[in-house]
Amino acid sequence: MSRFAGLPRTVIALGVTSFFTDIASEMVVPLLPAFIATLGAGPTFLGLVEGVADAVAAGLKYLSGRWTDAARVTGTRRRFVFAGYVLAWLVRPLLAVAAAAWQVLAIRVVDRIGKGVRSAPRDALIADSVDERESGRAFGFHQAMDHAGAVVGPLLATGLLAFGVPLRVVFAVAFVPGAFAVGSIFFAREPRPVTSATGEAAPTATALGRRLTSLLAILAFFALSNSSDVFLLVRLQELGAAPTWLPLAWLTLHVSKMVWSALAGGWADRFPRHRLLLAGWAVYAVSYVALARVERAWQAWLVITLYGAFAGLAEPTEKAMVRQLSSATQRGRAFGLYHAAVGAAAVPAGVLTGWLWQTFGAAVALEVGAAGAVVAAVALAAWVRTGDAH
C-alpha cells in the first residue's frame, strides 16, 4: 500500500466506502445466475436485468453530475454520495425475500439508482482532492479498494454457503457491510478546488465538449462490446463448474482486477494513458476469444484471471483521462457524461450478448464482443492522432 501513501483523507475515505459496498454487492452478484434460474428465468432475462439496471443508473449519473457542479459551490457534493450509498444499502438485502424474477429486476434497478446518484459526485470529489500528477494514482487506489471488496464478498458468501447457510440468508447478511460503507462516508470532506500543479490552464468549455465528447463516444462503443461480467460465470457453468464454486471464481477475477488497478493507476500518471487503455482492450479481446474456445472449466478460470488485467488497466486510466479533459467547474458534468455514456450501452450490450448466447451459443457471443473491442481500439488510435491524449 506504500504506493498510495500521502493520498488525501477524502480519497481514502471514499475508497473504504467502496470497499465495504463491494463486499455487500459481491456477496450477491455471483449468486444471481443460479438464483434467477431457480425462479424460472434464463440468460436473456439475466442480460435484461443487468442491462436495464445499469441503464437506469446511467441516466441518473448524468443528472447527478450536473447537479453536483452546482452543489460544489455550496459544498454539498458529499450529500449526493451519502444518499446514493444509503439507498443501495437498504434495498439490496430485499433479494432475500424475492419470489419472482421481475422482483429481482426491480430490486437491482433500485440498487443501481443509488449507484447513479453517487457515482459522478464521488468521482468529482476524488478528482478535486488531487492534482493532475496524482489523478491516476487516486483513481487506481479507489478501483483497487473497490475490487478488494469484491474479493472479500464472494469469500464470505462461499464460507456461508459451505456452512449450510441458505442462499437467501446470504443476501440478507449483505446488510452488515453496507452499514460500514455508509459510516465511512462521514470521514470524507469537501475539498477546495485543486488547480493543476503544472500551472496549465483548465480546458475551455468548447475544447472540453469537442475532445471529451469524442472520447466518450469511443468508450460507449467499446461498452457495447463489454457485456456484464456475470456472463463469465455463465460460461463457467456451461463448462461444468458447480454453483458453489462461482463465488470463488468471482473472487479470483477481482483479485486480478485489484492488483492491476493498483499498478496501472500509478502508470497512468507516468506513461501515455491511451497506450494503457489500448493494452487493456487488447487483453479484453484476447480473453473473450480464449473463453470462446476453451473446453474445460479450469481453462476458463485461467482466462478469467487474465481478463482481470483489462479492468485494472482501463478503469483508472479512463477516469484520469476524463479528469484531464475537464475543468474544475465542469468536473461533475464530465464524470456524469462519462458514466452515462458507458452505462447507456449496458442494455443493448447485455440483451445482445444474452440473445447471441441463447441463439447461437457462447462462442459467437464472445467473439462478437472481441471484434467490437478491436474496432473501438482502431477508433481510439485515430482519436489520439487528432490531439494530445496524454
C-alpha positions as CSV (number, residue, x, y, z in Angstrom):
1,M,0.0,0.0,0.0
2,S,3.1,2.3,0.1
3,R,2.3,3.4,-3.5
4,F,-0.9,5.1,-2.0
5,A,0.9,6.8,0.9
6,G,0.0,10.5,1.1
7,L,-3.3,10.4,-0.6
8,P,-5.9,12.9,0.8
9,R,-8.3,11.9,3.6
10,T,-11.3,12.1,1.2
11,V,-9.8,9.8,-1.3
12,I,-9.0,7.2,1.5
13,A,-12.5,7.5,3.0
14,L,-14.2,7.0,-0.3
15,G,-12.0,4.1,-1.1
16,V,-13.0,2.5,2.2
17,T,-16.7,3.2,1.4
18,S,-16.3,1.4,-1.9
19,F,-14.5,-1.5,-0.2
20,F,-17.4,-2.2,2.2
21,T,-20.0,-1.5,-0.5
22,D,-18.5,-4.1,-2.8
23,I,-18.3,-6.6,0.0
24,A,-22.1,-6.3,0.2
25,S,-22.7,-6.2,-3.5
26,E,-20.4,-9.1,-4.4
27,M,-21.9,-11.4,-1.8
28,V,-25.0,-11.1,-4.1
29,V,-24.0,-10.7,-7.7
30,P,-22.1,-14.0,-8.3
31,L,-25.1,-15.9,-7.0
32,L,-27.7,-14.2,-9.3
33,P,-27.3,-16.6,-12.3
34,A,-28.2,-19.6,-10.1
35,F,-30.8,-17.7,-8.1
36,I,-32.6,-16.4,-11.3
37,A,-32.5,-19.9,-12.7
38,T,-34.4,-21.2,-9.7
39,L,-37.1,-18.5,-10.4
40,G,-37.5,-19.9,-14.0
41,A,-35.5,-17.3,-16.0
42,G,-32.6,-17.8,-18.4
43,P,-29.6,-16.0,-19.8
44,T,-31.7,-13.5,-21.8
45,F,-33.5,-12.3,-18.7
46,L,-30.2,-12.2,-16.9
47,G,-28.8,-9.9,-19.5
48,L,-32.0,-7.8,-19.3
49,V,-31.7,-7.5,-15.5
50,E,-28.1,-6.3,-15.6
51,G,-28.6,-4.1,-18.7
52,V,-31.7,-2.3,-17.5
53,A,-30.3,-1.8,-14.0
54,D,-27.1,-0.2,-15.4
55,A,-29.0,1.9,-18.0
56,V,-31.3,3.4,-15.3
57,A,-28.1,4.2,-13.3
58,A,-26.6,5.8,-16.4
59,G,-29.3,8.4,-16.8
60,L,-29.1,9.4,-13.1
61,K,-25.3,9.6,-13.3
62,Y,-25.6,12.3,-15.9
63,L,-28.1,14.3,-13.9
64,S,-26.3,13.9,-10.6
65,G,-23.1,15.0,-12.4
66,R,-24.8,18.3,-13.5
67,W,-26.3,18.7,-10.0
68,T,-23.0,18.1,-8.3
69,D,-21.3,21.0,-10.1
70,A,-23.9,23.3,-8.6
71,A,-23.6,21.6,-5.2
72,R,-19.8,22.1,-5.4
73,V,-20.4,25.8,-4.8
74,T,-22.2,25.2,-1.5
75,G,-20.0,22.2,-0.5
76,T,-22.8,19.6,-0.6
77,R,-21.4,17.0,-3.1
78,R,-21.0,14.6,-0.2
79,R,-24.8,14.6,0.3
80,F,-25.3,13.1,-3.1
81,V,-22.7,10.4,-2.3
82,F,-24.3,9.6,1.0
83,A,-27.8,9.4,-0.4
84,G,-26.7,7.0,-3.2
85,Y,-24.9,4.6,-0.8
86,V,-27.8,4.6,1.7
87,L,-30.4,3.7,-0.9
88,A,-28.3,0.7,-2.2
89,W,-27.6,-0.4,1.4
90,L,-31.3,-0.5,2.3
91,V,-32.7,-2.2,-0.9
92,R,-30.0,-4.9,-1.7
93,P,-30.9,-7.3,1.1
94,L,-34.5,-7.4,-0.1
95,L,-33.3,-10.1,-2.6
96,A,-33.7,-12.4,0.4
97,V,-37.5,-12.3,0.0
98,A,-37.8,-12.1,-3.8
99,A,-40.3,-14.7,-5.1
100,A,-40.3,-13.9,-8.8
101,A,-37.8,-12.9,-11.5
102,W,-39.5,-9.5,-12.0
103,Q,-38.9,-8.7,-8.3
104,V,-35.1,-9.4,-8.8
105,L,-35.2,-6.9,-11.7
106,A,-37.0,-4.3,-9.6
107,I,-34.5,-4.6,-6.7
108,R,-31.5,-4.4,-9.0
109,V,-32.9,-1.3,-10.6
110,V,-33.4,0.5,-7.3
111,D,-29.9,-0.7,-6.2
112,R,-28.5,0.9,-9.4
113,I,-30.4,4.1,-8.8
114,G,-28.3,4.5,-5.7
115,K,-25.2,4.0,-7.8
116,G,-26.5,6.5,-10.3
117,V,-26.9,9.2,-7.7
118,R,-23.5,8.7,-6.1
119,S,-21.0,7.9,-8.9
120,A,-20.4,11.2,-10.6
121,P,-20.3,13.2,-7.3
122,R,-17.9,10.6,-5.8
123,D,-15.5,10.8,-8.8
124,A,-15.7,14.6,-8.8
125,L,-14.7,14.6,-5.1
126,I,-11.8,12.4,-5.8
127,A,-10.7,14.5,-8.8
128,D,-11.0,17.7,-6.8
129,S,-8.9,16.3,-4.0
130,V,-5.7,15.7,-6.1
131,D,-3.8,17.5,-8.8
132,E,-3.2,16.2,-12.3
133,R,0.0,14.4,-11.4
134,E,-1.8,12.2,-8.9
135,S,-5.2,11.6,-10.5
136,G,-4.2,8.2,-11.9
137,R,-2.9,7.1,-8.5
138,A,-6.1,8.3,-6.7
139,F,-8.4,6.6,-9.1
140,G,-6.2,3.5,-9.1
141,F,-6.5,3.4,-5.3
142,H,-10.2,3.7,-5.5
143,Q,-10.6,1.0,-8.0
144,A,-8.2,-1.3,-6.1
145,M,-10.3,-0.8,-2.9
146,D,-13.5,-1.4,-4.9
147,H,-12.1,-4.7,-6.2
148,A,-10.7,-5.7,-2.8
149,G,-14.2,-5.6,-1.5
150,A,-15.2,-7.7,-4.5
151,V,-12.6,-10.3,-3.3
152,V,-13.9,-10.4,0.3
153,G,-17.6,-10.5,-0.6
154,P,-17.5,-13.8,-2.6
155,L,-15.2,-15.3,0.0
156,L,-17.8,-14.5,2.7
157,A,-20.6,-15.9,0.5
158,T,-18.7,-19.1,-0.2
159,G,-18.0,-19.6,3.5
160,L,-21.6,-19.1,4.5
161,L,-22.8,-21.5,1.8
162,A,-20.2,-24.0,2.8
163,F,-21.6,-24.0,6.3
164,G,-25.1,-24.6,5.0
165,V,-26.4,-21.1,5.2
166,P,-29.3,-20.8,2.7
167,L,-28.8,-18.6,-0.3
168,R,-31.5,-16.1,0.7
169,V,-29.9,-15.7,4.2
170,V,-26.6,-14.8,2.4
171,F,-28.5,-12.0,0.7
172,A,-29.8,-10.7,4.0
173,V,-26.3,-10.7,5.6
174,A,-25.1,-8.3,3.0
175,F,-26.9,-5.6,5.0
176,V,-24.0,-5.6,7.6
177,P,-21.0,-4.5,5.4
178,G,-23.4,-2.0,3.7
179,A,-23.8,-0.3,7.1
180,F,-20.0,0.1,7.4
181,A,-19.8,1.6,4.0
182,V,-22.4,4.3,4.9
183,G,-20.5,5.1,8.1
184,S,-17.2,5.6,6.3
185,I,-18.6,8.4,4.2
186,F,-18.6,10.7,7.3
187,F,-14.8,10.7,7.2
188,A,-14.8,12.3,3.7
189,R,-14.6,16.1,3.5
190,E,-15.5,18.6,0.8
191,P,-12.1,19.6,-0.7
192,R,-11.4,23.1,-2.0
193,P,-10.9,23.1,-5.8
194,V,-7.4,22.0,-6.6
195,T,-5.5,23.6,-9.5
196,S,-3.1,21.7,-11.7
197,A,0.4,21.5,-10.2
198,T,1.8,22.2,-13.7
199,G,0.1,25.6,-13.8
200,E,-1.7,24.7,-17.0
201,A,-5.0,26.5,-17.7
202,A,-8.1,24.4,-17.5
203,P,-9.7,23.4,-20.8
204,T,-12.3,25.8,-22.2
205,A,-15.9,24.7,-22.4
206,T,-15.6,24.4,-26.2
207,A,-12.5,22.3,-26.0
208,L,-14.0,20.2,-23.3
209,G,-17.0,19.4,-25.4
210,R,-15.1,18.5,-28.5
211,R,-12.4,16.3,-27.0
212,L,-14.3,14.7,-24.2
213,T,-17.4,14.0,-26.3
214,S,-15.4,12.3,-29.0
215,L,-13.6,10.2,-26.4
216,L,-16.8,9.3,-24.6
217,A,-18.3,8.2,-28.0
218,I,-15.4,5.7,-28.4
219,L,-15.8,4.5,-24.8
220,A,-19.5,4.0,-25.3
221,F,-18.9,2.0,-28.5
222,F,-16.5,-0.2,-26.6
223,A,-19.1,-0.7,-23.9
224,L,-21.5,-2.1,-26.4
225,S,-19.0,-5.0,-26.7
226,N,-18.4,-5.3,-23.0
227,S,-21.4,-7.1,-21.5
228,S,-21.8,-7.8,-17.8
229,D,-19.1,-9.9,-16.2
230,V,-21.8,-12.2,-15.0
231,F,-21.7,-13.9,-18.4
232,L,-18.2,-15.1,-17.4
233,L,-19.9,-17.1,-14.7
234,V,-22.5,-18.4,-17.1
235,R,-19.6,-19.7,-19.3
236,L,-18.1,-21.4,-16.2
237,Q,-21.4,-23.1,-15.5
238,E,-21.7,-24.3,-19.1
239,L,-18.3,-25.9,-18.8
240,G,-19.3,-27.8,-15.7
241,A,-18.4,-25.6,-12.7
242,A,-20.7,-26.2,-9.7
243,P,-22.7,-23.2,-8.4
244,T,-20.8,-23.4,-5.1
245,W,-17.6,-22.6,-7.0
246,L,-18.9,-19.5,-8.7
247,P,-18.2,-17.1,-5.8
248,L,-14.6,-18.2,-5.7
249,A,-14.3,-17.6,-9.5
250,W,-15.7,-14.1,-8.9
251,L,-13.1,-13.7,-6.1
252,T,-10.3,-14.7,-8.5
253,L,-11.4,-12.2,-11.1
254,H,-11.4,-9.4,-8.6
255,V,-8.0,-10.3,-7.1
256,S,-6.7,-9.8,-10.6
257,K,-8.6,-6.5,-11.0
258,M,-7.4,-5.3,-7.7
259,V,-3.7,-6.0,-8.4
260,W,-3.8,-4.5,-11.9
261,S,-5.8,-1.4,-10.7
262,A,-3.1,-0.7,-8.0
263,L,-0.4,-1.0,-10.6
264,A,-2.0,0.8,-13.6
265,G,-3.2,3.8,-11.6
266,G,0.4,4.9,-11.0
267,W,1.3,4.0,-14.5
268,A,-1.4,6.4,-15.8
269,D,0.5,9.3,-14.2
270,R,3.8,8.3,-15.9
271,F,3.0,6.8,-19.3
272,P,0.8,7.8,-22.2
273,R,-2.7,7.0,-21.0
274,H,-4.1,6.0,-24.4
275,R,-1.5,3.2,-24.6
276,L,-2.6,1.7,-21.3
277,L,-6.2,1.8,-22.5
278,L,-5.3,0.1,-25.7
279,A,-3.4,-2.5,-23.8
280,G,-6.5,-3.1,-21.6
281,W,-8.7,-3.5,-24.6
282,A,-6.2,-5.9,-26.2
283,V,-6.4,-8.1,-23.1
284,Y,-10.2,-8.0,-23.3
285,A,-10.3,-9.2,-26.9
286,V,-7.8,-12.0,-26.3
287,S,-9.6,-13.1,-23.2
288,Y,-13.0,-13.2,-25.0
289,V,-11.6,-15.2,-27.9
290,A,-9.9,-17.6,-25.5
291,L,-13.0,-18.0,-23.4
292,A,-15.0,-18.9,-26.5
293,R,-12.6,-21.7,-27.4
294,V,-11.8,-23.4,-24.1
295,E,-13.4,-26.7,-23.3
296,R,-12.9,-27.2,-19.6
297,A,-13.9,-25.1,-16.5
298,W,-10.3,-24.8,-15.2
299,Q,-9.2,-23.3,-18.5
300,A,-12.0,-20.8,-18.4
301,W,-10.9,-20.0,-14.8
302,L,-7.4,-19.1,-16.0
303,V,-8.8,-16.9,-18.8
304,I,-11.0,-15.1,-16.3
305,T,-7.8,-14.4,-14.2
306,L,-6.2,-12.9,-17.3
307,Y,-9.3,-10.9,-18.0
308,G,-9.0,-9.0,-14.8
309,A,-6.0,-7.2,-16.2
310,F,-8.3,-5.5,-18.7
311,A,-10.3,-3.8,-16.0
312,G,-7.2,-2.8,-14.0
313,L,-5.6,-1.2,-17.0
314,A,-8.8,0.5,-18.3
315,E,-10.8,1.8,-15.4
316,P,-8.4,4.2,-13.6
317,T,-6.9,5.2,-16.9
318,E,-10.3,6.3,-18.3
319,K,-11.2,8.3,-15.3
320,A,-7.8,10.0,-15.3
321,M,-8.4,11.0,-18.9
322,V,-11.8,12.4,-18.1
323,R,-10.3,14.4,-15.2
324,Q,-7.6,15.7,-17.5
325,L,-10.1,16.9,-20.1
326,S,-12.4,18.6,-17.7
327,S,-12.2,21.9,-15.8
328,A,-12.9,22.1,-12.1
329,T,-16.2,23.9,-12.6
330,Q,-17.5,21.2,-15.0
331,R,-16.0,18.1,-13.4
332,G,-19.2,16.7,-12.1
333,R,-20.8,17.0,-15.5
334,A,-17.8,15.5,-17.2
335,F,-17.9,12.4,-14.9
336,G,-21.7,12.3,-15.3
337,L,-21.3,12.2,-19.1
338,Y,-18.6,9.5,-18.7
339,H,-20.7,7.2,-16.6
340,A,-23.9,7.9,-18.7
341,A,-22.1,7.2,-22.0
342,V,-20.7,3.9,-20.8
343,G,-23.8,2.9,-18.8
344,A,-26.3,3.7,-21.7
345,A,-24.6,0.9,-23.7
346,A,-25.4,-1.6,-20.9
347,V,-29.0,-2.5,-22.1
348,P,-28.1,-3.3,-25.7
349,A,-24.8,-4.9,-24.7
350,G,-26.5,-7.2,-22.1
351,V,-29.5,-8.1,-24.2
352,L,-27.5,-8.6,-27.4
353,T,-25.0,-10.8,-25.6
354,G,-27.8,-12.8,-24.0
355,W,-29.6,-13.2,-27.3
356,L,-26.5,-14.3,-29.2
357,W,-25.6,-16.6,-26.4
358,Q,-29.0,-18.3,-26.2
359,T,-29.5,-18.4,-30.0
360,F,-26.0,-19.2,-31.4
361,G,-24.0,-20.2,-28.4
362,A,-21.3,-18.8,-26.2
363,A,-18.6,-18.8,-28.9
364,V,-20.5,-16.4,-31.2
365,A,-21.5,-14.1,-28.4
366,L,-17.9,-13.9,-27.0
367,E,-16.2,-13.5,-30.4
368,V,-18.6,-10.7,-31.4
369,G,-17.6,-8.9,-28.2
370,A,-13.9,-9.3,-29.1
371,A,-14.4,-8.0,-32.6
372,G,-16.1,-4.9,-31.2
373,A,-13.1,-4.2,-28.9
374,V,-10.8,-4.3,-32.0
375,V,-13.0,-1.7,-33.8
376,A,-13.0,0.5,-30.7
377,A,-9.2,0.3,-30.4
378,V,-8.9,1.4,-34.0
379,A,-11.2,4.4,-33.3
380,L,-9.1,5.3,-30.2
381,A,-5.9,5.2,-32.2
382,A,-7.5,7.7,-34.7
383,W,-8.6,9.9,-31.8
384,V,-5.0,10.0,-30.5
385,R,-3.8,11.3,-33.8
386,T,-6.2,14.3,-33.6
387,G,-4.7,15.7,-30.4
388,D,-2.6,15.0,-27.3
389,A,-4.0,12.0,-25.5
390,H,-1.6,12.1,-22.5
